[in-house]
Amino acid sequence: MIVGVDPTKVHDYIPKCERNLPKKEKTIFKVRKVGLEEAAEIRDGIYEISGLGKERKEKLKTGSVEVRVLKICLKGWENFKDDKGEDISFNIENFSWIPAEVRTEIADYCRGENIEEETAKNLK
């Protein structure tokens, strides 16, 4: 049975690197999934072509896609601290505090790229 996904529902996401930590040490990211039209808009912006012939230029824009997904889907966080143990307030300017590999993981999850993980969870 296919289980529907409500793209407006905000839920907790714990990065893989923290899943075995005690609950009070885990950073929790509040996320939602990308909706149908948002996904189409994001995919349309991944690849850019300009010019013709020898002037043709192609650009794969995966970095900007990741930022776009985070701006749409990352709605908050809990227990996210700086190197002094102080809480990092939630705002777009502070997205750069999230380690690069975790930003990528969150964006992939929100886009539905963690299919194996979600399928395994749904089969339990």
N, C-alpha and C positions, 0 to 999 in steps of 0.2 A: 504494500500500500504506500502510495506517495503521501507524504505529510506536507501540507502547505506551509509556506513561510510568510509571515506578516512583515513586510518591509518597514512598517512604522513602529513595530514593537522594539523598544530599547531593552537590552539584556546585558548581562555581565559576560565579559571575555577575559580570561586569564591567559597570559602568554605561556607558551609551552615551557619556557625556561623556569617558570615559577610554579608550575602545577604541583610539584612535590613538596613545596614549602608549607610550613604551618599556616593555617588560615590567616592569622594576624600579620604575617609577613608578605602575603600576596598582594600584588598590585592588581586592581580590578579596573578594566576599561569598560565604560558604558558605551555600547555600540548598537547599531541597527544594521540590517542588511540593505543593500542597494536595491531600489525598486526597478521595475521594467524600463521605464523611460529614462531614468538616471543611468542605468547600465548601457542603454543604447547611446546616450550622449557621451558617456565616458569612452566607450569603444570607438565612436566616431572621431574622438580626439587623440587616439593613440598614434596614428600614423599620418604624417603630413607629406604631401608631394607638391612641389611647385616647379614651374619652368618646363621647358620642352627641350628635347634633344640633348646637346652638350650642356645646356643650362639647367637641366633637370636636377633637382635636389630632393632627396628623401630623408625623412627624419622620423625615428621611432621615439616617441615621447613617453616612456614608461614612468619616469620620475614625476612628471606633472600629473599623470593619471593617479599615482599613489597619493599625492597631495589632495587632489580633487576628491578622491574616495574618503580620505580622512576628514576633510571639511564637511562632507555630507553625512558621514556615518558615525564619527566619533562624537559622542554627546556628553562625555564626562569621564572622570576617573576618581578612584579612591586609593588611598595609601600610596600615592606617587610622590616621592620625596627627592630633594636635591642631595648633593654629597655631604651636606651638613645635617641631614635628617629633617629639614624643614619641608612642609607640604608645598608642592608646586600647584599654584592655582590653575584652574582649567580655563584656558583661552587659546585661540588659534596661534598666537605668538609663541606659546609654550610648547607647541607640538614638536619643535626642534629639540626639546629636552628628551623626548622619547628616543631610545637607541634605534639606529637605522634598521637593524634586523627585526626589531619589534614593530616598528612602523610598517614595514613590508608585510610582516605576518598579519597584523590587524587589517591592513588594506586588502590582502588576499582573502582573508576570512570574510570580510564584509562583501566582497565581490563574489563569494561562493566558490573560491578556488581551493578550499580545503574539503573537497568532496569525500575523500576516503575517511577522514576524521568524522565528518558529520554522519556519513552512512553507518560507520561502526557504532556511533553513539545512538543512532536511531534503531539499530538492530538489537540493542540490549534490552 
